[in-house]
Amino acid sequence: MSEAAPTFDLQSHSRHSDGALAPADVVRAAAQAGVELLALTDHDTVCGVGEALAAAGEVGIRVVPAVEISTIDVRGADLHILGYLLDADDRDLMERLQSYRGQREGRAAAIVQAIKDVGFEIDEAALDARAARGESIGRPHLAQAVVSVPANASRLEAEGISEPSEFLVAYLIEGKPAFRPRQGPSVPDAVAAIHAARGIAIWAHPFWDVSEPDLVRETIDRFRSYGIDGVECFYPTFDREQTELLCDACEARGMLTTGSSDFHGPDHREFSRFRAFSTHGREPALGPIAAG
């Protein structure tokens, strides 16, 4: 007998960061997919939370006020911390997130210059339009702004690149020619910001960013010393062994265990379906997130 798909989905993205849909449409898509408990977790912004909460009342599901904060770990990795049940109207939180977005914007400008330095043209008008709408500019948007320029077509074809995600992997990840690192915030900064807004802090998709099992365990211990509350243990790319390692580590430490499909839009190459993750038979420990 196959495992039923979870009815919670605690990471999703709208046009306010790197998703394809408006917040209300994210909520409607989740409801149509059978989600009962949803979190809209745009990167470094809570601007879509109000719209998502209003839509949730219309379709009869519960939306948790949330955010995903991009951080730089002391080991140099670009890691993400999810914040749940926070006060999206908290002025200090909004000021901190605005500062974090400013750091993202500085990084985006540095990557644009690096892309030009390696010989590609970039659709800066498309990036300016996103900025004018108050939407963030991340590496997926920068990759799209390269792949969409006709003048780059022959070189991209010669390099076997046909999609933005392929350009991102070839040029915009750590160790590649146009990668430029973030300068902050740190993981403790993000945890503190979430807690100050009366939220719960969770490490997002560990094996996506840290691959070695022993290092994942070590990182969980270190993050626990920062006060983090749990780990996203259930994720589309995690196999049973990875999920069980994460759940075992959290249960031994009294930490929460959450999960998500990381929905970015119906046409996204990897994260296009709600509830598209497995708990591999383990019982999630959502704690206050489930209680409301």
Residue, then its C-alpha position, 0 to 999 in steps of 0.5 A: m500500500s502506497e503512502a498517502a501524500p502529506t496534507f501539509d506543505l510548509q515551503s512555497h514561493s510567489r512572485h514576491s521572490d522566485g515563484a511564478l504565481a501571485p500569493a493568492d494563486v499559490v494558495r488556490a493552487a495548494a487548495q486544489a492539490g489538497v493542501e490543508l496547511l500551507a506556508l508561503t515562504d518568500h525569500d527575505t520578504v513577508c510582503g505576500v503574507g497578507e494576500a495569502l492569508a486573505a485567499a486562505g479564508e476564501v478557499g478554506i485552508r490554513v496559511v502560516p505566516a512565514v519567510e525564508i531567509s538566505t544566510i551565509d554560514v561560517r563554513g561559507a555555504d549559502l544556507h536558508i532558514l525558514g521562519y514560521l508563525l512570525d508576526a509579519d507586521d513586526r516593524d523590526l522584522m521588516e527592517r531586518l528583511q529590508s536590510y537582507r534584501g539590500q544585501r541580495e541586491g548588491r550581490a545581484a549587481a555584482i553577478v550582473q557585472a561578472i556575467k558581462d565579464v565572462g562575455f554574455e549579454i544580459d536583459e537588464a530591462a527585465l531585471d529593472a522591471r522586477a525591481a520596479r515591481g518590488e520583486s527580488i532578483g535572485r540567481p534564477h532571474l539572472a540566469q533567465a535574463v541571459v538565456s532569453v537574449p538572442a545574442n547569447a544563443s549560439r554560445l549557449e548552444a555550443e556549451g549545451i545550455s538551453e534552460p536557465s537552470e543549466f546556465l545557473v549550474a554552469y556559471l552561478i553556483e559556488g566555484k563557477p565563473a560568475f558566482r559572487p557570494r552573499q555577505g550576510p546575514s549569518v545563521p544566528d542573525a536569521v534565527a534571532a530575527i525570527h525569534a524576535a518576531r515570535g516565530i519558529a526557526i527551521w533549517a531548510h532542505p539540509f541535503w540540498d546544501v550540505s551533502e555529507p551525512d556526518l557534516v549534516r549531523e554536525t551542522i544540526d548540532r551547531f544550529r541547535s546551539y544558535g537556538i534553531d527549533g527544527v529541520e526540514c526533514f521531508y523534501p522532494t529530493f530526499d531519499r529514505e536514508q536521508t529522511e531517516l537520518l534527519c528525523d533520528a537526529c531531530e528526535a534525539r535532540g527534541m527538535l521539530t521536523t517539517g517538510s515541503s514540496d518547495f513549490h515555485g510554480p506549475d511550470h518549474r523544472e523541479f518544484s512544480r507540484f504541491r504535496a510532492f514529497s514523502t515522509h517515508g513512514r516517519e511521523p512529522a513533528l510540526g509542534p506549534i506550526a500544526a496547532g496554529 
